[in-house]
Amino acid sequence: MKILLIDDHALFRDGLLLMLEGLNTTNEIFEAGSYESAKAIMDETNDIDLILLDLGLPGVSYLDALFAIRQQLPESCLVVLSGTEDQQMVEQALRHGARGYIPKSSPAKTMLNALQLVIDGGIYVPPQILQNNLMDTTTAPAGIDTLEKILTPRQCDVLHLLAFGKPNKEIGNILNLTESTVRAHVAAILKTFNVSNRTQAVQYATQKGWLKPNP
């Protein structure tokens, strides 16, 4: 697998090089400290499989860099690595072709699982961003059930990913859980909601106002 790292911080690139050794692939890695350097590499190597892009590159806006890379190498898998966890930026990056958005504050294991998920064909969204799509139930009137009252925090995370149609394996990769643990959480959610399948669980939570419609 050919991987291109685009980040202006050499120390961060060094850390990524070490982390990438944990992928289940044999890698040829290219490094660039600017968009211009990255473009020169892409001009010479047009069969790059995975591009890791920092959105804070000097001299170019993050959307301009993303657009240009997607236009030049539309078949490459692009993942954003950023120190910013702004929901709007995450949504923009994914809307415009990124296959994942990984905060630089993520532990190495989380980054590795996220990249492996993308390589395997999935899309990675930070759990903290996904959580923002849950309805804010902290101001519910006394006596009214809220999601936090009837599910554990981890079950809330699993429920939200169910709403995105994620299978158990992908949920486990995103949340750093084993597939059997995810199955246990799903079973607990179904039992709590008194429904028989995942689709019904999402519909029930949406009807109760615990999930935003059409997440």
PyMOL CGO cylinders between C-alpha atoms (Angstrom):
from pymol import cmd
from pymol.cgo import CYLINDER

trace = [
    CYLINDER, 0.00, 0.00, 0.00, 1.27, 3.46, -0.93, 0.3, 1, 1, 1, 1, 1, 1,
    CYLINDER, 1.27, 3.46, -0.93, 0.56, 6.09, 1.73, 0.3, 1, 1, 1, 1, 1, 1,
    CYLINDER, 0.56, 6.09, 1.73, 1.12, 9.85, 1.52, 0.3, 1, 1, 1, 1, 1, 1,
    CYLINDER, 1.12, 9.85, 1.52, 1.46, 11.82, 4.77, 0.3, 1, 1, 1, 1, 1, 1,
    CYLINDER, 1.46, 11.82, 4.77, 0.78, 15.55, 4.35, 0.3, 1, 1, 1, 1, 1, 1,
    CYLINDER, 0.78, 15.55, 4.35, 1.55, 17.50, 7.52, 0.3, 1, 1, 1, 1, 1, 1,
    CYLINDER, 1.55, 17.50, 7.52, 3.81, 20.47, 8.17, 0.3, 1, 1, 1, 1, 1, 1,
    CYLINDER, 3.81, 20.47, 8.17, 4.95, 19.13, 11.56, 0.3, 1, 1, 1, 1, 1, 1,
    CYLINDER, 4.95, 19.13, 11.56, 7.83, 16.69, 11.10, 0.3, 1, 1, 1, 1, 1, 1,
    CYLINDER, 7.83, 16.69, 11.10, 7.48, 15.39, 14.66, 0.3, 1, 1, 1, 1, 1, 1,
    CYLINDER, 7.48, 15.39, 14.66, 3.86, 14.43, 14.07, 0.3, 1, 1, 1, 1, 1, 1,
    CYLINDER, 3.86, 14.43, 14.07, 4.79, 12.70, 10.83, 0.3, 1, 1, 1, 1, 1, 1,
    CYLINDER, 4.79, 12.70, 10.83, 7.44, 10.72, 12.72, 0.3, 1, 1, 1, 1, 1, 1,
    CYLINDER, 7.44, 10.72, 12.72, 4.77, 9.57, 15.16, 0.3, 1, 1, 1, 1, 1, 1,
    CYLINDER, 4.77, 9.57, 15.16, 2.48, 8.57, 12.32, 0.3, 1, 1, 1, 1, 1, 1,
    CYLINDER, 2.48, 8.57, 12.32, 5.25, 6.53, 10.71, 0.3, 1, 1, 1, 1, 1, 1,
    CYLINDER, 5.25, 6.53, 10.71, 5.57, 4.48, 13.89, 0.3, 1, 1, 1, 1, 1, 1,
    CYLINDER, 5.57, 4.48, 13.89, 1.83, 4.07, 14.22, 0.3, 1, 1, 1, 1, 1, 1,
    CYLINDER, 1.83, 4.07, 14.22, 1.42, 2.93, 10.61, 0.3, 1, 1, 1, 1, 1, 1,
    CYLINDER, 1.42, 2.93, 10.61, 3.64, -0.04, 11.31, 0.3, 1, 1, 1, 1, 1, 1,
    CYLINDER, 3.64, -0.04, 11.31, 0.63, -1.50, 13.11, 0.3, 1, 1, 1, 1, 1, 1,
    CYLINDER, 0.63, -1.50, 13.11, -1.53, -1.66, 9.98, 0.3, 1, 1, 1, 1, 1, 1,
    CYLINDER, -1.53, -1.66, 9.98, -2.23, -5.04, 8.43, 0.3, 1, 1, 1, 1, 1, 1,
    CYLINDER, -2.23, -5.04, 8.43, -0.50, -3.97, 5.23, 0.3, 1, 1, 1, 1, 1, 1,
    CYLINDER, -0.50, -3.97, 5.23, 2.96, -3.65, 3.74, 0.3, 1, 1, 1, 1, 1, 1,
    CYLINDER, 2.96, -3.65, 3.74, 3.47, 0.06, 3.19, 0.3, 1, 1, 1, 1, 1, 1,
    CYLINDER, 3.47, 0.06, 3.19, 5.48, 2.41, 1.01, 0.3, 1, 1, 1, 1, 1, 1,
    CYLINDER, 5.48, 2.41, 1.01, 5.23, 5.82, 2.65, 0.3, 1, 1, 1, 1, 1, 1,
    CYLINDER, 5.23, 5.82, 2.65, 5.78, 9.28, 1.18, 0.3, 1, 1, 1, 1, 1, 1,
    CYLINDER, 5.78, 9.28, 1.18, 6.01, 12.46, 3.28, 0.3, 1, 1, 1, 1, 1, 1,
    CYLINDER, 6.01, 12.46, 3.28, 5.17, 16.07, 2.46, 0.3, 1, 1, 1, 1, 1, 1,
    CYLINDER, 5.17, 16.07, 2.46, 5.34, 19.14, 4.67, 0.3, 1, 1, 1, 1, 1, 1,
    CYLINDER, 5.34, 19.14, 4.67, 3.19, 21.35, 2.42, 0.3, 1, 1, 1, 1, 1, 1,
    CYLINDER, 3.19, 21.35, 2.42, 0.56, 21.08, -0.28, 0.3, 1, 1, 1, 1, 1, 1,
    CYLINDER, 0.56, 21.08, -0.28, 3.14, 22.04, -2.91, 0.3, 1, 1, 1, 1, 1, 1,
    CYLINDER, 3.14, 22.04, -2.91, 5.41, 19.17, -1.85, 0.3, 1, 1, 1, 1, 1, 1,
    CYLINDER, 5.41, 19.17, -1.85, 2.46, 16.81, -1.81, 0.3, 1, 1, 1, 1, 1, 1,
    CYLINDER, 2.46, 16.81, -1.81, 1.43, 17.85, -5.32, 0.3, 1, 1, 1, 1, 1, 1,
    CYLINDER, 1.43, 17.85, -5.32, 4.93, 17.15, -6.60, 0.3, 1, 1, 1, 1, 1, 1,
    CYLINDER, 4.93, 17.15, -6.60, 4.72, 13.65, -5.14, 0.3, 1, 1, 1, 1, 1, 1,
    CYLINDER, 4.72, 13.65, -5.14, 1.24, 13.08, -6.57, 0.3, 1, 1, 1, 1, 1, 1,
    CYLINDER, 1.24, 13.08, -6.57, 2.42, 14.27, -9.99, 0.3, 1, 1, 1, 1, 1, 1,
    CYLINDER, 2.42, 14.27, -9.99, 5.05, 11.52, -10.00, 0.3, 1, 1, 1, 1, 1, 1,
    CYLINDER, 5.05, 11.52, -10.00, 3.05, 8.84, -8.18, 0.3, 1, 1, 1, 1, 1, 1,
    CYLINDER, 3.05, 8.84, -8.18, -0.57, 8.61, -9.27, 0.3, 1, 1, 1, 1, 1, 1,
    CYLINDER, -0.57, 8.61, -9.27, -1.36, 5.25, -7.67, 0.3, 1, 1, 1, 1, 1, 1,
    CYLINDER, -1.36, 5.25, -7.67, -1.34, 6.35, -4.02, 0.3, 1, 1, 1, 1, 1, 1,
    CYLINDER, -1.34, 6.35, -4.02, -3.79, 4.26, -2.00, 0.3, 1, 1, 1, 1, 1, 1,
    CYLINDER, -3.79, 4.26, -2.00, -4.16, 6.31, 1.18, 0.3, 1, 1, 1, 1, 1, 1,
    CYLINDER, -4.16, 6.31, 1.18, -3.64, 10.03, 1.79, 0.3, 1, 1, 1, 1, 1, 1,
    CYLINDER, -3.64, 10.03, 1.79, -3.47, 11.43, 5.33, 0.3, 1, 1, 1, 1, 1, 1,
    CYLINDER, -3.47, 11.43, 5.33, -4.12, 15.16, 5.15, 0.3, 1, 1, 1, 1, 1, 1,
    CYLINDER, -4.12, 15.16, 5.15, -3.60, 17.80, 7.83, 0.3, 1, 1, 1, 1, 1, 1,
    CYLINDER, -3.60, 17.80, 7.83, -6.20, 20.56, 7.43, 0.3, 1, 1, 1, 1, 1, 1,
    CYLINDER, -6.20, 20.56, 7.43, -3.87, 23.17, 8.95, 0.3, 1, 1, 1, 1, 1, 1,
    CYLINDER, -3.87, 23.17, 8.95, -1.33, 23.40, 6.14, 0.3, 1, 1, 1, 1, 1, 1,
    CYLINDER, -1.33, 23.40, 6.14, 0.28, 26.83, 5.68, 0.3, 1, 1, 1, 1, 1, 1,
    CYLINDER, 0.28, 26.83, 5.68, -0.56, 28.89, 2.63, 0.3, 1, 1, 1, 1, 1, 1,
    CYLINDER, -0.56, 28.89, 2.63, -3.70, 27.03, 1.57, 0.3, 1, 1, 1, 1, 1, 1,
    CYLINDER, -3.70, 27.03, 1.57, -7.22, 26.71, 2.96, 0.3, 1, 1, 1, 1, 1, 1,
    CYLINDER, -7.22, 26.71, 2.96, -8.27, 23.29, 4.14, 0.3, 1, 1, 1, 1, 1, 1,
    CYLINDER, -8.27, 23.29, 4.14, -11.09, 23.01, 1.60, 0.3, 1, 1, 1, 1, 1, 1,
    CYLINDER, -11.09, 23.01, 1.60, -8.86, 24.14, -1.28, 0.3, 1, 1, 1, 1, 1, 1,
    CYLINDER, -8.86, 24.14, -1.28, -6.30, 21.47, -0.40, 0.3, 1, 1, 1, 1, 1, 1,
    CYLINDER, -6.30, 21.47, -0.40, -8.97, 18.81, -0.03, 0.3, 1, 1, 1, 1, 1, 1,
    CYLINDER, -8.97, 18.81, -0.03, -10.64, 19.75, -3.32, 0.3, 1, 1, 1, 1, 1, 1,
    CYLINDER, -10.64, 19.75, -3.32, -7.34, 19.81, -5.21, 0.3, 1, 1, 1, 1, 1, 1,
    CYLINDER, -7.34, 19.81, -5.21, -6.25, 16.41, -3.90, 0.3, 1, 1, 1, 1, 1, 1,
    CYLINDER, -6.25, 16.41, -3.90, -9.62, 14.82, -4.62, 0.3, 1, 1, 1, 1, 1, 1,
    CYLINDER, -9.62, 14.82, -4.62, -9.51, 16.22, -8.15, 0.3, 1, 1, 1, 1, 1, 1,
    CYLINDER, -9.51, 16.22, -8.15, -5.98, 15.02, -8.81, 0.3, 1, 1, 1, 1, 1, 1,
    CYLINDER, -5.98, 15.02, -8.81, -6.34, 11.56, -7.25, 0.3, 1, 1, 1, 1, 1, 1,
    CYLINDER, -6.34, 11.56, -7.25, -10.07, 10.80, -7.10, 0.3, 1, 1, 1, 1, 1, 1,
    CYLINDER, -10.07, 10.80, -7.10, -9.52, 7.07, -6.56, 0.3, 1, 1, 1, 1, 1, 1,
    CYLINDER, -9.52, 7.07, -6.56, -7.25, 7.52, -3.53, 0.3, 1, 1, 1, 1, 1, 1,
    CYLINDER, -7.25, 7.52, -3.53, -8.67, 7.07, -0.06, 0.3, 1, 1, 1, 1, 1, 1,
    CYLINDER, -8.67, 7.07, -0.06, -8.33, 10.39, 1.78, 0.3, 1, 1, 1, 1, 1, 1,
    CYLINDER, -8.33, 10.39, 1.78, -8.42, 10.73, 5.57, 0.3, 1, 1, 1, 1, 1, 1,
    CYLINDER, -8.42, 10.73, 5.57, -8.22, 14.03, 7.42, 0.3, 1, 1, 1, 1, 1, 1,
    CYLINDER, -8.22, 14.03, 7.42, -5.99, 14.35, 10.48, 0.3, 1, 1, 1, 1, 1, 1,
    CYLINDER, -5.99, 14.35, 10.48, -6.67, 17.58, 12.33, 0.3, 1, 1, 1, 1, 1, 1,
    CYLINDER, -6.67, 17.58, 12.33, -6.17, 19.30, 15.64, 0.3, 1, 1, 1, 1, 1, 1,
    CYLINDER, -6.17, 19.30, 15.64, -9.63, 20.85, 15.18, 0.3, 1, 1, 1, 1, 1, 1,
    CYLINDER, -9.63, 20.85, 15.18, -12.72, 18.95, 16.30, 0.3, 1, 1, 1, 1, 1, 1,
    CYLINDER, -12.72, 18.95, 16.30, -15.24, 21.44, 14.97, 0.3, 1, 1, 1, 1, 1, 1,
    CYLINDER, -15.24, 21.44, 14.97, -18.38, 19.63, 13.84, 0.3, 1, 1, 1, 1, 1, 1,
    CYLINDER, -18.38, 19.63, 13.84, -18.86, 21.85, 10.80, 0.3, 1, 1, 1, 1, 1, 1,
    CYLINDER, -18.86, 21.85, 10.80, -15.34, 21.10, 9.56, 0.3, 1, 1, 1, 1, 1, 1,
    CYLINDER, -15.34, 21.10, 9.56, -15.87, 17.38, 10.08, 0.3, 1, 1, 1, 1, 1, 1,
    CYLINDER, -15.87, 17.38, 10.08, -19.12, 17.46, 8.11, 0.3, 1, 1, 1, 1, 1, 1,
    CYLINDER, -19.12, 17.46, 8.11, -17.56, 19.54, 5.33, 0.3, 1, 1, 1, 1, 1, 1,
    CYLINDER, -17.56, 19.54, 5.33, -14.58, 17.20, 5.00, 0.3, 1, 1, 1, 1, 1, 1,
    CYLINDER, -14.58, 17.20, 5.00, -16.77, 14.10, 4.80, 0.3, 1, 1, 1, 1, 1, 1,
    CYLINDER, -16.77, 14.10, 4.80, -19.23, 15.79, 2.45, 0.3, 1, 1, 1, 1, 1, 1,
    CYLINDER, -19.23, 15.79, 2.45, -16.41, 16.67, 0.06, 0.3, 1, 1, 1, 1, 1, 1,
    CYLINDER, -16.41, 16.67, 0.06, -14.84, 13.26, -0.22, 0.3, 1, 1, 1, 1, 1, 1,
    CYLINDER, -14.84, 13.26, -0.22, -12.87, 12.44, 2.92, 0.3, 1, 1, 1, 1, 1, 1,
    CYLINDER, -12.87, 12.44, 2.92, -13.33, 8.84, 4.09, 0.3, 1, 1, 1, 1, 1, 1,
    CYLINDER, -13.33, 8.84, 4.09, -12.53, 9.68, 7.67, 0.3, 1, 1, 1, 1, 1, 1,
    CYLINDER, -12.53, 9.68, 7.67, -11.79, 12.51, 10.08, 0.3, 1, 1, 1, 1, 1, 1,
    CYLINDER, -11.79, 12.51, 10.08, -9.38, 11.68, 12.91, 0.3, 1, 1, 1, 1, 1, 1,
    CYLINDER, -9.38, 11.68, 12.91, -8.61, 14.26, 15.63, 0.3, 1, 1, 1, 1, 1, 1,
    CYLINDER, -8.61, 14.26, 15.63, -4.90, 14.48, 16.38, 0.3, 1, 1, 1, 1, 1, 1,
    CYLINDER, -4.90, 14.48, 16.38, -5.76, 14.21, 20.07, 0.3, 1, 1, 1, 1, 1, 1,
    CYLINDER, -5.76, 14.21, 20.07, -6.92, 10.62, 19.50, 0.3, 1, 1, 1, 1, 1, 1,
    CYLINDER, -6.92, 10.62, 19.50, -4.86, 7.84, 21.14, 0.3, 1, 1, 1, 1, 1, 1,
    CYLINDER, -4.86, 7.84, 21.14, -2.61, 5.92, 18.77, 0.3, 1, 1, 1, 1, 1, 1,
    CYLINDER, -2.61, 5.92, 18.77, -4.78, 2.80, 19.07, 0.3, 1, 1, 1, 1, 1, 1,
    CYLINDER, -4.78, 2.80, 19.07, -7.87, 4.78, 18.07, 0.3, 1, 1, 1, 1, 1, 1,
    CYLINDER, -7.87, 4.78, 18.07, -6.06, 6.27, 15.06, 0.3, 1, 1, 1, 1, 1, 1,
    CYLINDER, -6.06, 6.27, 15.06, -4.87, 2.84, 14.00, 0.3, 1, 1, 1, 1, 1, 1,
    CYLINDER, -4.87, 2.84, 14.00, -8.33, 1.30, 14.31, 0.3, 1, 1, 1, 1, 1, 1,
    CYLINDER, -8.33, 1.30, 14.31, -9.83, 4.23, 12.42, 0.3, 1, 1, 1, 1, 1, 1,
    CYLINDER, -9.83, 4.23, 12.42, -7.36, 3.88, 9.55, 0.3, 1, 1, 1, 1, 1, 1,
    CYLINDER, -7.36, 3.88, 9.55, -7.86, 0.13, 9.39, 0.3, 1, 1, 1, 1, 1, 1,
    CYLINDER, -7.86, 0.13, 9.39, -11.60, 0.72, 9.26, 0.3, 1, 1, 1, 1, 1, 1,
    CYLINDER, -11.60, 0.72, 9.26, -11.20, 3.09, 6.31, 0.3, 1, 1, 1, 1, 1, 1,
    CYLINDER, -11.20, 3.09, 6.31, -8.81, 0.73, 4.52, 0.3, 1, 1, 1, 1, 1, 1,
    CYLINDER, -8.81, 0.73, 4.52, -11.39, -2.03, 4.93, 0.3, 1, 1, 1, 1, 1, 1,
    CYLINDER, -11.39, -2.03, 4.93, -14.00, 0.12, 3.23, 0.3, 1, 1, 1, 1, 1, 1,
    CYLINDER, -14.00, 0.12, 3.23, -15.63, 1.96, 6.12, 0.3, 1, 1, 1, 1, 1, 1,
    CYLINDER, -15.63, 1.96, 6.12, -15.95, 5.63, 7.01, 0.3, 1, 1, 1, 1, 1, 1,
    CYLINDER, -15.95, 5.63, 7.01, -14.63, 6.93, 10.32, 0.3, 1, 1, 1, 1, 1, 1,
    CYLINDER, -14.63, 6.93, 10.32, -16.33, 9.73, 12.24, 0.3, 1, 1, 1, 1, 1, 1,
    CYLINDER, -16.33, 9.73, 12.24, -15.11, 10.69, 15.75, 0.3, 1, 1, 1, 1, 1, 1,
    CYLINDER, -15.11, 10.69, 15.75, -17.50, 9.42, 18.45, 0.3, 1, 1, 1, 1, 1, 1,
    CYLINDER, -17.50, 9.42, 18.45, -17.53, 12.87, 20.08, 0.3, 1, 1, 1, 1, 1, 1,
    CYLINDER, -17.53, 12.87, 20.08, -18.85, 14.34, 16.84, 0.3, 1, 1, 1, 1, 1, 1,
    CYLINDER, -18.85, 14.34, 16.84, -21.41, 11.58, 16.43, 0.3, 1, 1, 1, 1, 1, 1,
    CYLINDER, -21.41, 11.58, 16.43, -22.57, 12.22, 19.98, 0.3, 1, 1, 1, 1, 1, 1,
    CYLINDER, -22.57, 12.22, 19.98, -23.54, 15.77, 19.00, 0.3, 1, 1, 1, 1, 1, 1,
    CYLINDER, -23.54, 15.77, 19.00, -26.33, 14.29, 16.90, 0.3, 1, 1, 1, 1, 1, 1,
    CYLINDER, -26.33, 14.29, 16.90, -28.00, 12.95, 20.00, 0.3, 1, 1, 1, 1, 1, 1,
    CYLINDER, -28.00, 12.95, 20.00, -30.77, 15.23, 21.25, 0.3, 1, 1, 1, 1, 1, 1,
    CYLINDER, -30.77, 15.23, 21.25, -29.89, 17.38, 24.25, 0.3, 1, 1, 1, 1, 1, 1,
    CYLINDER, -29.89, 17.38, 24.25, -32.02, 15.89, 27.00, 0.3, 1, 1, 1, 1, 1, 1,
    CYLINDER, -32.02, 15.89, 27.00, -30.45, 17.65, 29.95, 0.3, 1, 1, 1, 1, 1, 1,
    CYLINDER, -30.45, 17.65, 29.95, -33.33, 20.16, 30.17, 0.3, 1, 1, 1, 1, 1, 1,
    CYLINDER, -33.33, 20.16, 30.17, -36.16, 17.64, 30.00, 0.3, 1, 1, 1, 1, 1, 1,
    CYLINDER, -36.16, 17.64, 30.00, -38.93, 18.23, 32.58, 0.3, 1, 1, 1, 1, 1, 1,
    CYLINDER, -38.93, 18.23, 32.58, -38.76, 16.29, 35.81, 0.3, 1, 1, 1, 1, 1, 1,
    CYLINDER, -38.76, 16.29, 35.81, -40.34, 12.86, 35.52, 0.3, 1, 1, 1, 1, 1, 1,
    CYLINDER, -40.34, 12.86, 35.52, -39.72, 12.62, 31.75, 0.3, 1, 1, 1, 1, 1, 1,
    CYLINDER, -39.72, 12.62, 31.75, -37.39, 9.81, 30.73, 0.3, 1, 1, 1, 1, 1, 1,
    CYLINDER, -37.39, 9.81, 30.73, -34.19, 10.84, 29.01, 0.3, 1, 1, 1, 1, 1, 1,
    CYLINDER, -34.19, 10.84, 29.01, -31.83, 8.61, 27.09, 0.3, 1, 1, 1, 1, 1, 1,
    CYLINDER, -31.83, 8.61, 27.09, -29.17, 9.08, 29.77, 0.3, 1, 1, 1, 1, 1, 1,
    CYLINDER, -29.17, 9.08, 29.77, -31.59, 7.80, 32.41, 0.3, 1, 1, 1, 1, 1, 1,
    CYLINDER, -31.59, 7.80, 32.41, -32.29, 4.49, 30.73, 0.3, 1, 1, 1, 1, 1, 1,
    CYLINDER, -32.29, 4.49, 30.73, -29.07, 3.69, 28.85, 0.3, 1, 1, 1, 1, 1, 1,
    CYLINDER, -29.07, 3.69, 28.85, -25.44, 3.72, 29.89, 0.3, 1, 1, 1, 1, 1, 1,
    CYLINDER, -25.44, 3.72, 29.89, -23.12, 6.22, 28.15, 0.3, 1, 1, 1, 1, 1, 1,
    CYLINDER, -23.12, 6.22, 28.15, -21.60, 3.44, 26.07, 0.3, 1, 1, 1, 1, 1, 1,
    CYLINDER, -21.60, 3.44, 26.07, -25.03, 2.14, 25.08, 0.3, 1, 1, 1, 1, 1, 1,
    CYLINDER, -25.03, 2.14, 25.08, -25.88, 5.70, 23.95, 0.3, 1, 1, 1, 1, 1, 1,
    CYLINDER, -25.88, 5.70, 23.95, -22.78, 5.64, 21.72, 0.3, 1, 1, 1, 1, 1, 1,
    CYLINDER, -22.78, 5.64, 21.72, -23.79, 2.28, 20.27, 0.3, 1, 1, 1, 1, 1, 1,
    CYLINDER, -23.79, 2.28, 20.27, -27.37, 3.44, 19.68, 0.3, 1, 1, 1, 1, 1, 1,
    CYLINDER, -27.37, 3.44, 19.68, -26.19, 6.46, 17.75, 0.3, 1, 1, 1, 1, 1, 1,
    CYLINDER, -26.19, 6.46, 17.75, -23.99, 4.34, 15.50, 0.3, 1, 1, 1, 1, 1, 1,
    CYLINDER, -23.99, 4.34, 15.50, -26.92, 1.99, 14.96, 0.3, 1, 1, 1, 1, 1, 1,
    CYLINDER, -26.92, 1.99, 14.96, -28.81, 5.04, 13.69, 0.3, 1, 1, 1, 1, 1, 1,
    CYLINDER, -28.81, 5.04, 13.69, -26.06, 5.48, 11.10, 0.3, 1, 1, 1, 1, 1, 1,
    CYLINDER, -26.06, 5.48, 11.10, -26.54, 1.88, 9.98, 0.3, 1, 1, 1, 1, 1, 1,
    CYLINDER, -26.54, 1.88, 9.98, -23.16, 0.73, 11.25, 0.3, 1, 1, 1, 1, 1, 1,
    CYLINDER, -23.16, 0.73, 11.25, -22.65, -3.06, 11.63, 0.3, 1, 1, 1, 1, 1, 1,
    CYLINDER, -22.65, -3.06, 11.63, -21.33, -4.47, 14.90, 0.3, 1, 1, 1, 1, 1, 1,
    CYLINDER, -21.33, -4.47, 14.90, -17.77, -4.88, 13.64, 0.3, 1, 1, 1, 1, 1, 1,
    CYLINDER, -17.77, -4.88, 13.64, -17.56, -1.26, 12.51, 0.3, 1, 1, 1, 1, 1, 1,
    CYLINDER, -17.56, -1.26, 12.51, -19.11, -0.02, 15.76, 0.3, 1, 1, 1, 1, 1, 1,
    CYLINDER, -19.11, -0.02, 15.76, -16.48, -1.98, 17.66, 0.3, 1, 1, 1, 1, 1, 1,
    CYLINDER, -16.48, -1.98, 17.66, -13.67, -0.44, 15.61, 0.3, 1, 1, 1, 1, 1, 1,
    CYLINDER, -13.67, -0.44, 15.61, -14.98, 3.08, 16.17, 0.3, 1, 1, 1, 1, 1, 1,
    CYLINDER, -14.98, 3.08, 16.17, -15.53, 2.66, 19.92, 0.3, 1, 1, 1, 1, 1, 1,
    CYLINDER, -15.53, 2.66, 19.92, -12.59, 0.33, 20.59, 0.3, 1, 1, 1, 1, 1, 1,
    CYLINDER, -12.59, 0.33, 20.59, -14.89, -2.50, 21.67, 0.3, 1, 1, 1, 1, 1, 1,
    CYLINDER, -14.89, -2.50, 21.67, -14.90, -6.17, 20.79, 0.3, 1, 1, 1, 1, 1, 1,
    CYLINDER, -14.90, -6.17, 20.79, -17.66, -7.36, 18.50, 0.3, 1, 1, 1, 1, 1, 1,
    CYLINDER, -17.66, -7.36, 18.50, -19.12, -9.52, 21.27, 0.3, 1, 1, 1, 1, 1, 1,
    CYLINDER, -19.12, -9.52, 21.27, -19.26, -6.49, 23.59, 0.3, 1, 1, 1, 1, 1, 1,
    CYLINDER, -19.26, -6.49, 23.59, -21.10, -4.53, 20.91, 0.3, 1, 1, 1, 1, 1, 1,
    CYLINDER, -21.10, -4.53, 20.91, -23.59, -7.39, 20.52, 0.3, 1, 1, 1, 1, 1, 1,
    CYLINDER, -23.59, -7.39, 20.52, -24.18, -7.33, 24.27, 0.3, 1, 1, 1, 1, 1, 1,
    CYLINDER, -24.18, -7.33, 24.27, -24.83, -3.58, 24.21, 0.3, 1, 1, 1, 1, 1, 1,
    CYLINDER, -24.83, -3.58, 24.21, -27.23, -3.96, 21.27, 0.3, 1, 1, 1, 1, 1, 1,
    CYLINDER, -27.23, -3.96, 21.27, -29.10, -6.73, 23.09, 0.3, 1, 1, 1, 1, 1, 1,
    CYLINDER, -29.10, -6.73, 23.09, -29.38, -4.54, 26.19, 0.3, 1, 1, 1, 1, 1, 1,
    CYLINDER, -29.38, -4.54, 26.19, -30.76, -1.64, 24.13, 0.3, 1, 1, 1, 1, 1, 1,
    CYLINDER, -30.76, -1.64, 24.13, -33.37, -3.88, 22.47, 0.3, 1, 1, 1, 1, 1, 1,
    CYLINDER, -33.37, -3.88, 22.47, -34.44, -5.23, 25.84, 0.3, 1, 1, 1, 1, 1, 1,
    CYLINDER, -34.44, -5.23, 25.84, -34.65, -1.76, 27.39, 0.3, 1, 1, 1, 1, 1, 1,
    CYLINDER, -34.65, -1.76, 27.39, -36.74, -0.43, 24.49, 0.3, 1, 1, 1, 1, 1, 1,
    CYLINDER, -36.74, -0.43, 24.49, -38.80, -3.64, 24.32, 0.3, 1, 1, 1, 1, 1, 1,
    CYLINDER, -38.80, -3.64, 24.32, -38.21, -3.99, 20.59, 0.3, 1, 1, 1, 1, 1, 1,
    CYLINDER, -38.21, -3.99, 20.59, -37.03, -6.93, 18.50, 0.3, 1, 1, 1, 1, 1, 1,
    CYLINDER, -37.03, -6.93, 18.50, -34.43, -5.46, 16.14, 0.3, 1, 1, 1, 1, 1, 1,
    CYLINDER, -34.43, -5.46, 16.14, -32.01, -2.62, 15.53, 0.3, 1, 1, 1, 1, 1, 1,
    CYLINDER, -32.01, -2.62, 15.53, -34.25, -0.72, 13.12, 0.3, 1, 1, 1, 1, 1, 1,
    CYLINDER, -34.25, -0.72, 13.12, -37.08, -0.68, 15.63, 0.3, 1, 1, 1, 1, 1, 1,
    CYLINDER, -37.08, -0.68, 15.63, -34.69, 0.54, 18.33, 0.3, 1, 1, 1, 1, 1, 1,
    CYLINDER, -34.69, 0.54, 18.33, -33.65, 3.52, 16.19, 0.3, 1, 1, 1, 1, 1, 1,
    CYLINDER, -33.65, 3.52, 16.19, -37.28, 4.27, 15.27, 0.3, 1, 1, 1, 1, 1, 1,
    CYLINDER, -37.28, 4.27, 15.27, -38.32, 4.09, 18.91, 0.3, 1, 1, 1, 1, 1, 1,
    CYLINDER, -38.32, 4.09, 18.91, -35.53, 6.45, 20.04, 0.3, 1, 1, 1, 1, 1, 1,
    CYLINDER, -35.53, 6.45, 20.04, -36.35, 8.89, 17.24, 0.3, 1, 1, 1, 1, 1, 1,
    CYLINDER, -36.35, 8.89, 17.24, -40.05, 8.90, 18.10, 0.3, 1, 1, 1, 1, 1, 1,
    CYLINDER, -40.05, 8.90, 18.10, -39.20, 9.57, 21.75, 0.3, 1, 1, 1, 1, 1, 1,
    CYLINDER, -39.20, 9.57, 21.75, -37.10, 12.57, 20.70, 0.3, 1, 1, 1, 1, 1, 1,
    CYLINDER, -37.10, 12.57, 20.70, -33.81, 11.01, 21.82, 0.3, 1, 1, 1, 1, 1, 1,
    CYLINDER, -33.81, 11.01, 21.82, -32.32, 10.96, 18.33, 0.3, 1, 1, 1, 1, 1, 1,
    CYLINDER, -32.32, 10.96, 18.33, -32.52, 13.60, 15.64, 0.3, 1, 1, 1, 1, 1, 1,
    CYLINDER, -32.52, 13.60, 15.64, -34.62, 12.51, 12.67, 0.3, 1, 1, 1, 1, 1, 1,
    CYLINDER, -34.62, 12.51, 12.67, -32.68, 11.28, 9.61, 0.3, 1, 1, 1, 1, 1, 1,
    CYLINDER, -32.68, 11.28, 9.61, -29.25, 11.24, 11.31, 0.3, 1, 1, 1, 1, 1, 1,
]
cmd.load_cgo(trace, "trace")
